[in-house]
Amino acid sequence: MSLLSDLIQIAGDSNRTWAQSLNQASFRGVPFAVYGGEARFGRRQAVHEYPGADKPYIEDMGRSTRRIRMTGFLVTDSAIYGGGNVLAQRDALVAAAEKQGPGALMHPTLGA
C-alpha cells in the first residue's frame, strides 16, 4: 500500500482528523511524526515431526526478536513535535541514521 492510500484508510476508519492520528517518535533525539505501524512479538518454536507419530513435538526455542515497524514522516513546523524546516529535519534524521553504533528509538507508546 502507498502512503497516500494508508492516509485515506486512516481517515475513513475514524472520526479523528489526520493531524489527530499523528504521534511523536524520535531516533537519536531527532523527532518525527508517526501515524501507524505494526509489531511482532512472541516465541520461536521448532516443530518436530516423526515417522509413525500422530502428534508433532513442539520445542520452545526462546523469545523471538521483537520487530517493530513504524511509518513516519517529517512535517514543517509540526504542531505535534515542532521540528522547524523539513529539509533541516531530513538532514538531521539522515545524519542520525548514518551515525555509527546503536541509537535509541523512542516509540510513541512502547518508549525506548
Biopython code that builds the backbone (N, CA, C, O; Angstrom):
import numpy as np
from Bio.PDB.StructureBuilder import StructureBuilder

atoms = [
    (1, "MET", "N", (0.827, -1.172, 0.000)),
    (1, "MET", "CA", (0.000, 0.000, 0.000)),
    (1, "MET", "C", (0.878, 1.245, 0.000)),
    (1, "MET", "O", (1.962, 1.239, 0.583)),
    (2, "SER", "N", (0.427, 2.293, -0.638)),
    (2, "SER", "CA", (1.185, 3.531, -0.676)),
    (2, "SER", "C", (0.854, 4.398, 0.529)),
    (2, "SER", "O", (-0.126, 4.160, 1.234)),
    (3, "LEU", "N", (1.675, 5.394, 0.751)),
    (3, "LEU", "CA", (1.464, 6.323, 1.852)),
    (3, "LEU", "C", (0.116, 7.020, 1.712)),
    (3, "LEU", "O", (-0.610, 7.168, 2.695)),
    (4, "LEU", "N", (-0.221, 7.444, 0.514)),
    (4, "LEU", "CA", (-1.491, 8.131, 0.290)),
    (4, "LEU", "C", (-2.677, 7.222, 0.592)),
    (4, "LEU", "O", (-3.630, 7.659, 1.236)),
    (5, "SER", "N", (-2.642, 5.978, 0.146)),
    (5, "SER", "CA", (-3.763, 5.073, 0.419)),
    (5, "SER", "C", (-3.852, 4.740, 1.903)),
    (5, "SER", "O", (-4.949, 4.542, 2.427)),
    (6, "ASP", "N", (-2.693, 4.674, 2.597)),
    (6, "ASP", "CA", (-2.705, 4.474, 4.055)),
    (6, "ASP", "C", (-3.394, 5.636, 4.750)),
    (6, "ASP", "O", (-4.204, 5.432, 5.654)),
    (7, "LEU", "N", (-3.075, 6.851, 4.332)),
    (7, "LEU", "CA", (-3.689, 8.037, 4.944)),
    (7, "LEU", "C", (-5.191, 8.081, 4.687)),
    (7, "LEU", "O", (-5.963, 8.436, 5.578)),
    (8, "ILE", "N", (-5.606, 7.726, 3.489)),
    (8, "ILE", "CA", (-7.027, 7.698, 3.163)),
    (8, "ILE", "C", (-7.741, 6.651, 4.010)),
    (8, "ILE", "O", (-8.854, 6.886, 4.482)),
    (9, "GLN", "N", (-7.104, 5.494, 4.205)),
    (9, "GLN", "CA", (-7.680, 4.436, 5.033)),
    (9, "GLN", "C", (-7.833, 4.904, 6.471)),
    (9, "GLN", "O", (-8.868, 4.664, 7.092)),
    (10, "ILE", "N", (-6.823, 5.566, 7.004)),
    (10, "ILE", "CA", (-6.877, 6.070, 8.379)),
    (10, "ILE", "C", (-8.019, 7.072, 8.523)),
    (10, "ILE", "O", (-8.779, 7.017, 9.490)),
    (11, "ALA", "N", (-8.137, 7.974, 7.575)),
    (11, "ALA", "CA", (-9.194, 8.981, 7.636)),
    (11, "ALA", "C", (-10.574, 8.344, 7.580)),
    (11, "ALA", "O", (-11.497, 8.801, 8.254)),
    (12, "GLY", "N", (-10.718, 7.308, 6.794)),
    (12, "GLY", "CA", (-12.011, 6.641, 6.673)),
    (12, "GLY", "C", (-12.356, 5.773, 7.872)),
    (12, "GLY", "O", (-13.534, 5.532, 8.132)),
    (13, "ASP", "N", (-11.351, 5.296, 8.613)),
    (13, "ASP", "CA", (-11.577, 4.382, 9.726)),
    (13, "ASP", "C", (-11.945, 5.073, 11.031)),
    (13, "ASP", "O", (-12.361, 4.402, 11.975)),
    (14, "SER", "N", (-11.807, 6.371, 11.111)),
    (14, "SER", "CA", (-12.089, 7.031, 12.378)),
    (14, "SER", "C", (-12.654, 8.422, 12.146)),
    (14, "SER", "O", (-12.637, 8.955, 11.036)),
    (15, "ASN", "N", (-13.148, 8.978, 13.221)),
    (15, "ASN", "CA", (-13.657, 10.348, 13.169)),
    (15, "ASN", "C", (-12.557, 11.351, 13.484)),
    (15, "ASN", "O", (-12.789, 12.559, 13.450)),
    (16, "ARG", "N", (-11.365, 10.860, 13.789)),
    (16, "ARG", "CA", (-10.250, 11.747, 14.088)),
    (16, "ARG", "C", (-9.708, 12.350, 12.810)),
    (16, "ARG", "O", (-9.758, 11.733, 11.746)),
    (17, "THR", "N", (-9.188, 13.564, 12.923)),
    (17, "THR", "CA", (-8.564, 14.190, 11.767)),
    (17, "THR", "C", (-7.206, 13.543, 11.540)),
    (17, "THR", "O", (-6.696, 12.817, 12.393)),
    (18, "TRP", "N", (-6.635, 13.814, 10.387)),
    (18, "TRP", "CA", (-5.326, 13.273, 10.058)),
    (18, "TRP", "C", (-4.302, 13.735, 11.089)),
    (18, "TRP", "O", (-3.483, 12.933, 11.539)),
    (19, "ALA", "N", (-4.329, 14.996, 11.469)),
    (19, "ALA", "CA", (-3.372, 15.526, 12.441)),
    (19, "ALA", "C", (-3.541, 14.867, 13.803)),
    (19, "ALA", "O", (-2.557, 14.657, 14.512)),
    (20, "GLN", "N", (-4.771, 14.538, 14.176)),
    (20, "GLN", "CA", (-5.016, 13.882, 15.460)),
    (20, "GLN", "C", (-4.527, 12.432, 15.457)),
    (20, "GLN", "O", (-4.355, 11.836, 16.521)),
    (21, "SER", "N", (-4.305, 11.864, 14.279)),
    (21, "SER", "CA", (-3.827, 10.486, 14.172)),
    (21, "SER", "C", (-2.315, 10.381, 14.355)),
    (21, "SER", "O", (-1.786, 9.278, 14.495)),
    (22, "LEU", "N", (-1.619, 11.508, 14.356)),
    (22, "LEU", "CA", (-0.166, 11.505, 14.457)),
    (22, "LEU", "C", (0.299, 11.336, 15.888)),
    (22, "LEU", "O", (-0.341, 11.812, 16.826)),
    (23, "ASN", "N", (1.417, 10.656, 16.043)),
    (23, "ASN", "CA", (2.096, 10.512, 17.325)),
    (23, "ASN", "C", (3.542, 10.935, 17.131)),
    (23, "ASN", "O", (4.047, 10.946, 16.009)),
    (24, "GLN", "N", (4.206, 11.282, 18.224)),
    (24, "GLN", "CA", (5.598, 11.686, 18.141)),
    (24, "GLN", "C", (6.514, 10.522, 18.458)),
    (24, "GLN", "O", (6.264, 9.753, 19.387)),
    (25, "ALA", "N", (7.575, 10.399, 17.680)),
    (25, "ALA", "CA", (8.637, 9.430, 17.922)),
    (25, "ALA", "C", (9.954, 10.151, 17.664)),
    (25, "ALA", "O", (9.967, 11.276, 17.165)),
    (26, "SER", "N", (11.058, 9.500, 18.006)),
    (26, "SER", "CA", (12.357, 10.095, 17.694)),
    (26, "SER", "C", (13.396, 8.991, 17.562)),
    (26, "SER", "O", (13.253, 7.902, 18.117)),
    (27, "PHE", "N", (14.441, 9.306, 16.815)),
    (27, "PHE", "CA", (15.589, 8.418, 16.696)),
    (27, "PHE", "C", (16.829, 9.240, 16.964)),
    (27, "PHE", "O", (17.099, 10.224, 16.277)),
    (28, "ARG", "N", (17.588, 8.822, 17.981)),
    (28, "ARG", "CA", (18.780, 9.562, 18.419)),
    (28, "ARG", "C", (18.463, 11.030, 18.684)),
    (28, "ARG", "O", (19.265, 11.916, 18.389)),
    (29, "GLY", "N", (17.286, 11.271, 19.243)),
    (29, "GLY", "CA", (16.893, 12.624, 19.615)),
    (29, "GLY", "C", (16.286, 13.446, 18.497)),
    (29, "GLY", "O", (15.860, 14.576, 18.736)),
    (30, "VAL", "N", (16.233, 12.916, 17.285)),
    (30, "VAL", "CA", (15.652, 13.641, 16.155)),
    (30, "VAL", "C", (14.179, 13.250, 16.056)),
    (30, "VAL", "O", (13.876, 12.089, 15.781)),
    (31, "PRO", "N", (13.243, 14.201, 16.274)),
    (31, "PRO", "CA", (11.820, 13.865, 16.286)),
    (31, "PRO", "C", (11.236, 13.712, 14.885)),
    (31, "PRO", "O", (11.715, 14.311, 13.922)),
    (32, "PHE", "N", (10.189, 12.894, 14.799)),
    (32, "PHE", "CA", (9.412, 12.753, 13.565)),
    (32, "PHE", "C", (8.010, 12.303, 13.938)),
    (32, "PHE", "O", (7.775, 11.843, 15.055)),
    (33, "ALA", "N", (7.084, 12.435, 13.003)),
    (33, "ALA", "CA", (5.691, 12.053, 13.231)),
    (33, "ALA", "C", (5.472, 10.608, 12.789)),
    (33, "ALA", "O", (6.073, 10.144, 11.821)),
    (34, "VAL", "N", (4.608, 9.912, 13.509)),
    (34, "VAL", "CA", (4.255, 8.529, 13.197)),
    (34, "VAL", "C", (2.745, 8.431, 13.151)),
    (34, "VAL", "O", (2.061, 8.935, 14.042)),
    (35, "TYR", "N", (2.214, 7.784, 12.113)),
    (35, "TYR", "CA", (0.756, 7.596, 12.057)),
    (35, "TYR", "C", (0.357, 6.139, 12.072)),
    (35, "TYR", "O", (-0.836, 5.839, 12.122)),
    (36, "GLY", "N", (1.285, 5.240, 12.032)),
    (36, "GLY", "CA", (0.916, 3.833, 12.048)),
    (36, "GLY", "C", (2.125, 2.942, 12.126)),
    (36, "GLY", "O", (3.267, 3.398, 12.073)),
    (37, "GLY", "N", (1.855, 1.664, 12.253)),
    (37, "GLY", "CA", (2.930, 0.698, 12.309)),
    (37, "GLY", "C", (2.409, -0.663, 12.714)),
    (37, "GLY", "O", (1.204, -0.880, 12.838)),
    (38, "GLU", "N", (3.340, -1.567, 12.915)),
    (38, "GLU", "CA", (2.987, -2.916, 13.347)),
    (38, "GLU", "C", (4.132, -3.462, 14.182)),
    (38, "GLU", "O", (5.269, -3.002, 14.076)),
    (39, "ALA", "N", (3.823, -4.439, 15.005)),
    (39, "ALA", "CA", (4.842, -5.048, 15.854)),
    (39, "ALA", "C", (4.625, -6.554, 15.883)),
    (39, "ALA", "O", (3.495, -7.039, 15.830)),
    (40, "ARG", "N", (5.737, -7.283, 15.968)),
    (40, "ARG", "CA", (5.677, -8.737, 16.088)),
    (40, "ARG", "C", (6.445, -9.141, 17.326)),
    (40, "ARG", "O", (7.622, -8.816, 17.478)),
    (41, "PHE", "N", (5.770, -9.849, 18.203)),
    (41, "PHE", "CA", (6.364, -10.349, 19.434)),
    (41, "PHE", "C", (6.036, -11.830, 19.544)),
    (41, "PHE", "O", (5.157, -12.323, 18.837)),
    (42, "GLY", "N", (6.712, -12.523, 20.398)),
    (42, "GLY", "CA", (6.362, -13.924, 20.617)),
    (42, "GLY", "C", (7.569, -14.786, 20.904)),
    (42, "GLY", "O", (8.630, -14.299, 21.293)),
    (43, "ARG", "N", (7.385, -16.066, 20.706)),
    (43, "ARG", "CA", (8.427, -17.038, 20.976)),
    (43, "ARG", "C", (8.742, -17.817, 19.701)),
    (43, "ARG", "O", (7.888, -17.990, 18.832)),
    (44, "ARG", "N", (9.977, -18.275, 19.614)),
    (44, "ARG", "CA", (10.393, -19.119, 18.493)),
    (44, "ARG", "C", (10.063, -20.555, 18.852)),
    (44, "ARG", "O", (10.250, -20.980, 19.992)),
    (45, "GLN", "N", (9.573, -21.296, 17.877)),
    (45, "GLN", "CA", (9.240, -22.695, 18.114)),
    (45, "GLN", "C", (9.744, -23.543, 16.961)),
    (45, "GLN", "O", (9.693, -23.141, 15.798)),
    (46, "ALA", "N", (10.228, -24.716, 17.307)),
    (46, "ALA", "CA", (10.637, -25.689, 16.305)),
    (46, "ALA", "C", (9.638, -26.853, 16.368)),
    (46, "ALA", "O", (9.425, -27.455, 17.421)),
    (47, "VAL", "N", (9.041, -27.147, 15.229)),
    (47, "VAL", "CA", (8.072, -28.241, 15.172)),
    (47, "VAL", "C", (8.791, -29.473, 14.622)),
    (47, "VAL", "O", (9.328, -29.451, 13.514)),
    (48, "HIS", "N", (8.793, -30.548, 15.413)),
    (48, "HIS", "CA", (9.448, -31.791, 15.012)),
    (48, "HIS", "C", (8.369, -32.822, 14.695)),
    (48, "HIS", "O", (7.494, -33.096, 15.516)),
    (49, "GLU", "N", (8.444, -33.386, 13.496)),
    (49, "GLU", "CA", (7.514, -34.438, 13.080)),
    (49, "GLU", "C", (8.307, -35.727, 12.894)),
    (49, "GLU", "O", (9.406, -35.727, 12.338)),
    (50, "TYR", "N", (7.724, -36.826, 13.373)),
    (50, "TYR", "CA", (8.422, -38.099, 13.333)),
    (50, "TYR", "C", (7.592, -39.126, 12.569)),
    (50, "TYR", "O", (6.363, -39.086, 12.628)),
    (51, "PRO", "N", (8.249, -40.056, 11.845)),
    (51, "PRO", "CA", (7.522, -41.102, 11.135)),
    (51, "PRO", "C", (6.725, -41.966, 12.114)),
    (51, "PRO", "O", (7.240, -42.386, 13.150)),
    (52, "GLY", "N", (5.482, -42.218, 11.776)),
    (52, "GLY", "CA", (4.629, -43.076, 12.592)),
    (52, "GLY", "C", (4.000, -42.378, 13.785)),
    (52, "GLY", "O", (3.166, -42.973, 14.467)),
    (53, "ALA", "N", (4.366, -41.162, 14.052)),
    (53, "ALA", "CA", (3.786, -40.435, 15.190)),
    (53, "ALA", "C", (2.626, -39.581, 14.691)),
    (53, "ALA", "O", (2.722, -38.940, 13.644)),
    (54, "ASP", "N", (1.529, -39.576, 15.447)),
    (54, "ASP", "CA", (0.368, -38.791, 15.059)),
    (54, "ASP", "C", (0.449, -37.333, 15.509)),
    (54, "ASP", "O", (-0.232, -36.467, 14.959)),
    (55, "LYS", "N", (1.272, -37.076, 16.495)),
    (55, "LYS", "CA", (1.388, -35.716, 17.004)),
    (55, "LYS", "C", (2.838, -35.234, 16.900)),
    (55, "LYS", "O", (3.770, -35.995, 17.161)),
    (56, "PRO", "N", (3.019, -33.981, 16.522)),
    (56, "PRO", "CA", (4.381, -33.443, 16.470)),
    (56, "PRO", "C", (4.868, -33.070, 17.870)),
    (56, "PRO", "O", (4.071, -32.923, 18.797)),
    (57, "TYR", "N", (6.169, -32.921, 18.007)),
    (57, "TYR", "CA", (6.756, -32.416, 19.242)),
    (57, "TYR", "C", (7.157, -30.966, 18.973)),
    (57, "TYR", "O", (7.894, -30.692, 18.025)),
    (58, "ILE", "N", (6.681, -30.049, 19.793)),
    (58, "ILE", "CA", (6.977, -28.630, 19.611)),
    (58, "ILE", "C", (7.971, -28.206, 20.682)),
    (58, "ILE", "O", (7.705, -28.305, 21.880)),
    (59, "GLU", "N", (9.121, -27.732, 20.220)),
    (59, "GLU", "CA", (10.198, -27.324, 21.124)),
    (59, "GLU", "C", (10.259, -25.803, 21.214)),
    (59, "GLU", "O", (10.313, -25.115, 20.195)),
    (60, "ASP", "N", (10.248, -25.284, 22.441)),
    (60, "ASP", "CA", (10.356, -23.849, 22.668)),
    (60, "ASP", "C", (11.818, -23.442, 22.490)),
    (60, "ASP", "O", (12.700, -23.965, 23.170)),
    (61, "MET", "N", (12.064, -22.518, 21.585)),
    (61, "MET", "CA", (13.424, -22.084, 21.280)),
    (61, "MET", "C", (13.766, -20.733, 21.917)),
    (61, "MET", "O", (14.818, -20.161, 21.633)),
    (62, "GLY", "N", (12.877, -20.223, 22.778)),
    (62, "GLY", "CA", (13.142, -18.939, 23.433)),
    (62, "GLY", "C", (12.387, -17.794, 22.764)),
    (62, "GLY", "O", (11.708, -17.971, 21.752)),
    (63, "ARG", "N", (12.527, -16.640, 23.354)),
    (63, "ARG", "CA", (11.840, -15.455, 22.849)),
    (63, "ARG", "C", (12.373, -15.058, 21.480)),
    (63, "ARG", "O", (13.580, -15.087, 21.244)),
    (64, "SER", "N", (11.475, -14.688, 20.587)),
    (64, "SER", "CA", (11.897, -14.236, 19.265)),
    (64, "SER", "C", (12.284, -12.760, 19.341)),
    (64, "SER", "O", (11.954, -12.063, 20.301)),
    (65, "THR", "N", (12.976, -12.312, 18.331)),
    (65, "THR", "CA", (13.373, -10.921, 18.250)),
    (65, "THR", "C", (12.141, -10.060, 18.052)),
    (65, "THR", "O", (11.301, -10.345, 17.199)),
    (66, "ARG", "N", (12.039, -9.006, 18.846)),
    (66, "ARG", "CA", (10.920, -8.081, 18.681)),
    (66, "ARG", "C", (11.166, -7.256, 17.425)),
    (66, "ARG", "O", (12.242, -6.691, 17.229)),
    (67, "ARG", "N", (10.148, -7.204, 16.588)),
    (67, "ARG", "CA", (10.260, -6.463, 15.332)),
    (67, "ARG", "C", (9.191, -5.391, 15.326)),
    (67, "ARG", "O", (7.998, -5.681, 15.418)),
    (68, "ILE", "N", (9.632, -4.157, 15.218)),
    (68, "ILE", "CA", (8.720, -3.018, 15.225)),
    (68, "ILE", "C", (8.912, -2.262, 13.922)),
    (68, "ILE", "O", (10.033, -1.928, 13.538)),
    (69, "ARG", "N", (7.815, -2.001, 13.257)),
    (69, "ARG", "CA", (7.849, -1.266, 12.001)),
    (69, "ARG", "C", (6.918, -0.071, 12.147)),
    (69, "ARG", "O", (5.736, -0.230, 12.451)),
    (70, "MET", "N", (7.449, 1.111, 11.931)),
    (70, "MET", "CA", (6.645, 2.324, 12.035)),
    (70, "MET", "C", (6.666, 3.047, 10.703)),
    (70, "MET", "O", (7.662, 3.011, 9.981)),
    (71, "THR", "N", (5.581, 3.693, 10.389)),
    (71, "THR", "CA", (5.525, 4.545, 9.218)),
    (71, "THR", "C", (5.527, 5.983, 9.722)),
    (71, "THR", "O", (4.583, 6.426, 10.375)),
    (72, "GLY", "N", (6.581, 6.691, 9.416)),
    (72, "GLY", "CA", (6.716, 8.047, 9.908)),
    (72, "GLY", "C", (7.108, 8.999, 8.804)),
    (72, "GLY", "O", (7.464, 8.581, 7.703)),
    (73, "PHE", "N", (7.041, 10.281, 9.106)),
    (73, "PHE", "CA", (7.404, 11.294, 8.136)),
    (73, "PHE", "C", (7.684, 12.597, 8.843)),
    (73, "PHE", "O", (7.453, 12.721, 10.045)),
    (74, "LEU", "N", (8.175, 13.559, 8.111)),
    (74, "LEU", "CA", (8.545, 14.858, 8.640)),
    (74, "LEU", "C", (7.555, 15.908, 8.157)),
    (74, "LEU", "O", (7.065, 15.846, 7.029)),
    (75, "VAL", "N", (7.267, 16.871, 9.023)),
    (75, "VAL", "CA", (6.341, 17.955, 8.697)),
    (75, "VAL", "C", (7.000, 19.267, 9.099)),
    (75, "VAL", "O", (7.540, 19.377, 10.200)),
    (76, "THR", "N", (6.961, 20.255, 8.226)),
    (76, "THR", "CA", (7.495, 21.575, 8.565)),
    (76, "THR", "C", (6.683, 22.191, 9.684)),
    (76, "THR", "O", (5.455, 22.251, 9.616)),
    (77, "ASP", "N", (7.384, 22.654, 10.727)),
    (77, "ASP", "CA", (6.766, 23.313, 11.885)),
    (77, "ASP", "C", (5.563, 22.529, 12.415)),
    (77, "ASP", "O", (4.479, 23.086, 12.589)),
    (78, "SER", "N", (5.760, 21.244, 12.666)),
    (78, "SER", "CA", (4.687, 20.370, 13.133)),
    (78, "SER", "C", (4.145, 20.815, 14.486)),
    (78, "SER", "O", (4.905, 21.170, 15.387)),
    (79, "ALA", "N", (2.820, 20.791, 14.615)),
    (79, "ALA", "CA", (2.184, 21.070, 15.898)),
    (79, "ALA", "C", (2.355, 19.882, 16.840)),
    (79, "ALA", "O", (2.197, 20.030, 18.051)),
    (80, "ILE", "N", (2.675, 18.714, 16.302)),
    (80, "ILE", "CA", (2.835, 17.504, 17.099)),
    (80, "ILE", "C", (4.214, 17.457, 17.757)),
    (80, "ILE", "O", (4.318, 17.155, 18.946)),
    (81, "TYR", "N", (5.263, 17.748, 17.006)),
    (81, "TYR", "CA", (6.615, 17.592, 17.542)),
    (81, "TYR", "C", (7.537, 18.782, 17.298)),
    (81, "TYR", "O", (8.711, 18.713, 17.663)),
    (82, "GLY", "N", (7.064, 19.856, 16.705)),
    (82, "GLY", "CA", (7.932, 21.007, 16.401)),
    (82, "GLY", "C", (8.771, 20.703, 15.187)),
    (82, "GLY", "O", (8.235, 20.299, 14.155)),
    (83, "GLY", "N", (10.064, 20.885, 15.277)),
    (83, "GLY", "CA", (10.961, 20.434, 14.223)),
    (83, "GLY", "C", (11.500, 21.506, 13.309)),
    (83, "GLY", "O", (12.645, 21.399, 12.870)),
    (84, "GLY", "N", (10.732, 22.535, 12.999)),
    (84, "GLY", "CA", (11.229, 23.574, 12.104)),
    (84, "GLY", "C", (11.175, 23.164, 10.640)),
    (84, "GLY", "O", (10.269, 22.452, 10.208)),
    (85, "ASN", "N", (12.156, 23.624, 9.897)),
    (85, "ASN", "CA", (12.224, 23.399, 8.453)),
    (85, "ASN", "C", (12.378, 21.914, 8.139)),
    (85, "ASN", "O", (13.203, 21.225, 8.740)),
    (86, "VAL", "N", (11.578, 21.429, 7.194)),
    (86, "VAL", "CA", (11.580, 19.999, 6.880)),
    (86, "VAL", "C", (12.894, 19.534, 6.262)),
    (86, "VAL", "O", (13.292, 18.387, 6.466)),
    (87, "LEU", "N", (13.567, 20.387, 5.519)),
    (87, "LEU", "CA", (14.844, 19.992, 4.924)),
    (87, "LEU", "C", (15.923, 19.837, 5.999)),
    (87, "LEU", "O", (16.756, 18.935, 5.913)),
    (88, "ALA", "N", (15.913, 20.702, 7.000)),
    (88, "ALA", "CA", (16.860, 20.571, 8.114)),
    (88, "ALA", "C", (16.542, 19.317, 8.925)),
    (88, "ALA", "O", (17.452, 18.628, 9.385)),
    (89, "GLN", "N", (15.259, 19.021, 9.101)),
    (89, "GLN", "CA", (14.852, 17.801, 9.808)),
    (89, "GLN", "C", (15.338, 16.571, 9.052)),
    (89, "GLN", "O", (15.868, 15.629, 9.642)),
    (90, "ARG", "N", (15.148, 16.598, 7.738)),
    (90, "ARG", "CA", (15.594, 15.471, 6.909)),
    (90, "ARG", "C", (17.084, 15.241, 7.065)),
    (90, "ARG", "O", (17.526, 14.107, 7.255)),
    (91, "ASP", "N", (17.861, 16.315, 6.985)),
    (91, "ASP", "CA", (19.313, 16.188, 7.111)),
    (91, "ASP", "C", (19.707, 15.647, 8.481)),
    (91, "ASP", "O", (20.624, 14.832, 8.586)),
    (92, "ALA", "N", (19.017, 16.095, 9.534)),
    (92, "ALA", "CA", (19.314, 15.608, 10.889)),
    (92, "ALA", "C", (18.958, 14.136, 11.034)),
    (92, "ALA", "O", (19.692, 13.384, 11.676)),
    (93, "LEU", "N", (17.836, 13.711, 10.443)),
    (93, "LEU", "CA", (17.426, 12.309, 10.532)),
    (93, "LEU", "C", (18.362, 11.413, 9.729)),
    (93, "LEU", "O", (18.692, 10.312, 10.171)),
    (94, "VAL", "N", (18.792, 11.868, 8.559)),
    (94, "VAL", "CA", (19.750, 11.106, 7.754)),
    (94, "VAL", "C", (21.073, 10.969, 8.512)),
    (94, "VAL", "O", (21.658, 9.886, 8.544)),
    (95, "ALA", "N", (21.546, 12.055, 9.120)),
    (95, "ALA", "CA", (22.790, 12.007, 9.883)),
    (95, "ALA", "C", (22.661, 11.047, 11.071)),
    (95, "ALA", "O", (23.596, 10.310, 11.381)),
    (96, "ALA", "N", (21.493, 11.059, 11.735)),
    (96, "ALA", "CA", (21.270, 10.145, 12.864)),
    (96, "ALA", "C", (21.261, 8.694, 12.400)),
    (96, "ALA", "O", (21.797, 7.823, 13.084)),
    (97, "ALA", "N", (20.657, 8.427, 11.242)),
    (97, "ALA", "CA", (20.585, 7.057, 10.726)),
    (97, "ALA", "C", (21.948, 6.546, 10.278)),
    (97, "ALA", "O", (22.225, 5.350, 10.376)),
    (98, "GLU", "N", (22.796, 7.436, 9.791)),
    (98, "GLU", "CA", (24.102, 7.023, 9.283)),
    (98, "GLU", "C", (25.193, 7.040, 10.343)),
    (98, "GLU", "O", (26.315, 6.610, 10.073)),
    (99, "LYS", "N", (24.891, 7.526, 11.539)),
    (99, "LYS", "CA", (25.871, 7.573, 12.613)),
    (99, "LYS", "C", (26.228, 6.152, 13.043)),
    (99, "LYS", "O", (25.354, 5.295, 13.169)),
    (100, "GLN", "N", (27.500, 5.914, 13.264)),
    (100, "GLN", "CA", (27.972, 4.585, 13.628)),
    (100, "GLN", "C", (27.505, 4.202, 15.032)),
    (100, "GLN", "O", (27.402, 5.048, 15.921)),
    (101, "GLY", "N", (27.227, 2.915, 15.212)),
    (101, "GLY", "CA", (26.845, 2.403, 16.513)),
    (101, "GLY", "C", (25.334, 2.397, 16.719)),
    (101, "GLY", "O", (24.582, 2.908, 15.890)),
    (102, "PRO", "N", (24.897, 1.811, 17.840)),
    (102, "PRO", "CA", (23.458, 1.735, 18.117)),
    (102, "PRO", "C", (22.897, 3.093, 18.511)),
    (102, "PRO", "O", (23.611, 3.941, 19.047)),
    (103, "GLY", "N", (21.622, 3.287, 18.241)),
    (103, "GLY", "CA", (20.940, 4.525, 18.605)),
    (103, "GLY", "C", (19.604, 4.224, 19.240)),
    (103, "GLY", "O", (18.997, 3.189, 18.965)),
    (104, "ALA", "N", (19.144, 5.120, 20.083)),
    (104, "ALA", "CA", (17.862, 4.922, 20.784)),
    (104, "ALA", "C", (16.697, 5.382, 19.911)),
    (104, "ALA", "O", (16.689, 6.497, 19.390)),
    (105, "LEU", "N", (15.716, 4.497, 19.767)),
    (105, "LEU", "CA", (14.468, 4.810, 19.080)),
    (105, "LEU", "C", (13.397, 4.967, 20.145)),
    (105, "LEU", "O", (13.168, 4.051, 20.934)),
    (106, "MET", "N", (12.743, 6.110, 20.174)),
    (106, "MET", "CA", (11.656, 6.357, 21.120)),
    (106, "MET", "C", (10.344, 6.124, 20.387)),
    (106, "MET", "O", (9.949, 6.913, 19.528)),
    (107, "HIS", "N", (9.675, 5.032, 20.736)),
    (107, "HIS", "CA", (8.389, 4.663, 20.147)),
    (107, "HIS", "C", (7.291, 5.458, 20.858)),
    (107, "HIS", "O", (7.395, 5.699, 22.061)),
    (108, "PRO", "N", (6.235, 5.873, 20.136)),
    (108, "PRO", "CA", (5.179, 6.677, 20.749)),
    (108, "PRO", "C", (4.478, 6.012, 21.944)),
    (108, "PRO", "O", (4.059, 6.707, 22.870)),
    (109, "THR", "N", (4.346, 4.696, 21.936)),
    (109, "THR", "CA", (3.642, 4.029, 23.028)),
    (109, "THR", "C", (4.503, 3.027, 23.790)),
    (109, "THR", "O", (4.217, 2.742, 24.953)),
    (110, "LEU", "N", (5.544, 2.486, 23.170)),
    (110, "LEU", "CA", (6.408, 1.500, 23.823)),
    (110, "LEU", "C", (7.596, 2.121, 24.527)),
    (110, "LEU", "O", (8.243, 1.463, 25.342)),
    (111, "GLY", "N", (7.897, 3.377, 24.228)),
    (111, "GLY", "CA", (9.065, 4.034, 24.827)),
    (111, "GLY", "C", (10.347, 3.608, 24.144)),
    (111, "GLY", "O", (10.341, 3.239, 22.969)),
    (112, "ALA", "N", (11.466, 3.661, 24.893)),
    (112, "ALA", "CA", (12.784, 3.366, 24.307)),
    (112, "ALA", "C", (12.929, 1.890, 23.963)),
    (112, "ALA", "O", (13.973, 1.471, 23.463)),
]
sb = StructureBuilder()
sb.init_structure("model")
sb.init_model(0)
sb.init_chain("A")
sb.init_seg("    ")
for serial, (resi, resn, name, xyz) in enumerate(atoms, 1):
    if name == "N":
        sb.init_residue(resn, " ", resi, " ")
    sb.init_atom(name, np.array(xyz, "f"), 0.0, 1.0, " ", f" {name:<3s}", serial, name[0])
structure = sb.get_structure()
